Each structure stands twice: as structure tokens, then as C-alpha cells.
Amino acid sequence: MIRFRLRELMADKGFNEDRKITFEEVSRETGIHRTTLTKVANQKGYNASTDIIDKLCSYFQVPVQKIIEHVPDREG
């Protein structure tokens, strides 16, 4: 399964800038709808487009592997 690290990135950016980063701010700065950001952050297996991933990489100034990670499916 693919896991998005959006909440962690928002927390890191907020810590580094000594302020709170909100979905509203990320939405405004990236052009990604706030509802989409919420789905990316909360919905397991959300299927985000490469355009969304690219915008998040640009906003957080990180490579794609900092945005998403592969988590092996649990067997059993």
C-alpha cells in the first residue's frame, strides 16, 4: 500500500517555521483542493495523481520519496 506522509510534512514545516501549517494554507499555496488534501492525509490507499504529488514536492521542497512511501500489506 502507498502511504502519504502529508501530516508529518505539515508538522515538520510548522515546527521549522514556528507556526501551524493548515490544509487551507497548503491548498491556497498549491492549488490542490482542501478536500483532496484531507483525503490524501486520511484515506488509506488514496490514488493521487502525479500532478498532486508534484505540487506537494514543490510546496514542501522535498523529493517524492519524502511525500509517499510503500508499506507492505499485512498478511493474515
HELIX and SHEET records of a PDB file:
HELIX    1   1 LEU A    6  GLU A   17  1                                  12    
HELIX    2   2 PHE A   23  THR A   30  1                                   8    
HELIX    3   3 ARG A   34  ASN A   42  1                                   9    
HELIX    4   4 THR A   50  PHE A   60  1                                  11    
HELIX    5   5 VAL A   64  ILE A   67  1                                   4    
SHEET    1   A 2 ILE A   2  PHE A   4  0                                        
SHEET    2   A 2 ILE A  68  HIS A  70 -1                                        
END                                                                             
